Amino acid sequence: MRILARRESKSCAPASEWATTFKVTLELPPSANHLYQRRRGGGVTLSKTALQFMEMVKRHIKEHIPELTRFPVDHETIYEVGIVLYFDKLENPGWFEVNTKGPRVGEKKAKTRYKIIDYDNRIKFLQDCLVKAIGIPNDCQIFRGVQEKREDPQHPRAEVTVQVRQRSEFFTERR
């Protein structure tokens, strides 16, 4: 990947000047219903929507290359990824309404107060896109993940923070 190659170049900042946090705001990732498509001969592949989202993430990350040249990317660094997904609505309007007709008279129109949102699959897909776009060698280096969903009807989005963590936070040193 170009970003990784650039990070390993001689123009890369020295370790003493490395940034420990990288932040980016992106579009919301597609739901699992739009991530995959079946192939004619059998099997599953990423959908056109998923591939377009991956390309958008790559383009957006490339715009942040000056910040990334100061961000450590190697096979030993440990990361924390924080993702906040802002949706236009989190509550079902039907939760506050009661059926006045039919066999469910008197029951709420919605079964749950909160909308059923494909949250976990979106998080994983977004994380996979980020790992590839930033150039992190393997997502096994992500030792902590913090995810939230919030409501913002005006600006649905994904806010991502990738932080470098210290090995001592997760390991007891070997003797």
Buried (B, 14 or more C-beta within 10 A) or exposed (E): BEBBEBBEEEEBEEEEEBBEEBEBEBEBBBBBEBBBEEEEEEEEEBBEBBEEBBEBBBEBBEEBEEBBBBBBBEEEBBBBBBBBBBBEEBEBEBBEEEEEEEEEEEEBBBEEEEBEBBBEBBBBBBBBBBBBBBBBBEBEBBBEBEBEBEEBEEEBBBBBBBBBBEEEEEEEEEE
